[in-house]
Amino acid sequence: MLVLDGKIASAAVKASLLQKTDALKAAGKRTPHLAAILVGNNGASETYVASKVKNCDETGFGSSLIRFDNDVTEADLLAKIHALNEDKNVDGILVQLPLPKHIHDEKIIEAIHPNKDVDGFHPMNIGRMVQGMDTFIPATPYGVLLMLEYFKIETKGKHVVVIGRSNIVGRPMSILLSGDRPQGNASVTLCHRNTPKEETIKLAQQADILVVAVGIPNFVSAEMIKPGAVIIDVGITRVEDATAKKGFRIKGDVNYEAAIAKASAVTPVPGGVGLMTIAGLLMNTMKAYEGKF
Ligand code: NAD
């Protein structure tokens, strides 16, 4: 059983990026710069953004963290995004989701210039991705592709079942893995909340590669895992636990013990896809800097 260790795979991605930024610095050039916008003080969002900024430092990227109070107006947020779009020293812009209810996510995402959309959420970039064109791939699915590449997991001709169809994980994942591309060419089945549970179980049992992004701890039980399957657990849920230092533990969507007993390869949570998401984001930021599309 192979543990698909996100620490190892993301370290390899970061080492190659660091080589590039070292070379840029040696040539007296500026390095890629990521601007992250954080609204409010959601604990999980704080942690994610802090980790993204720290990873920028470790890879020789510049970064700025722009904070707004929870009651910021949509107009003020849009004005900041427009200013960042114009800023020649900013290559990538990310707005940490979720946003407060009075702000329309879609309006904010569409305001980010497509060439700086390093989360890969802008409809133009999603359209390019669907067409198989060069673009920013949404960071989490991109991280999964980088993980599959690093551990040389064959996807061509395999049956992949993706559970979850969100715009940021499940849907782009299903499109990418079915595309004519490296880490693609699979036959993909997509399950979602309206797939009857018995059907999801039956389909999961046939999956050579099972990608799960539902946000329900232990959603995938032993019976859903085909012996020898590759299990990619995207789920991250904070579950209260008084015995834990922080008062909670991070849980994936897959019963990990069941997965290590039956699967050929599995991503741990934490320490799996979450770290690869940051690797995907950094790769996109370098791409934005290099202006490659
Ligand atoms: P979401 O809530 O937007 O989507 C959940 C999806 O699960 C929906 O498409 C829904 O149809 C499906 N679903 C819900 N109940 C189901 C059921 N009973 N059977 C089948 N499908 C069902 O969530 P999201 O943003 O895609 O995130 C999913 C999980 O992944 C969350 O735990 C989130 O925290 C995590 N996540 C992790 C990373 C990472 O970097 N590892 C990044 C993004 C999201």
Boltz pocket constraint, residues with backbone or C-beta under 6 A from the ligand:
constraints:
  - pocket:
      binder: B
      contacts: [[A, 140], [A, 163], [A, 164], [A, 165], [A, 166], [A, 167], [A, 168], [A, 169], [A, 170], [A, 191], [A, 192], [A, 193], [A, 194], [A, 195], [A, 200], [A, 212], [A, 213], [A, 214], [A, 215], [A, 216], [A, 233], [A, 234], [A, 235], [A, 236], [A, 237], [A, 251], [A, 273], [A, 274], [A, 275], [A, 277]]
      max_distance: 6.0
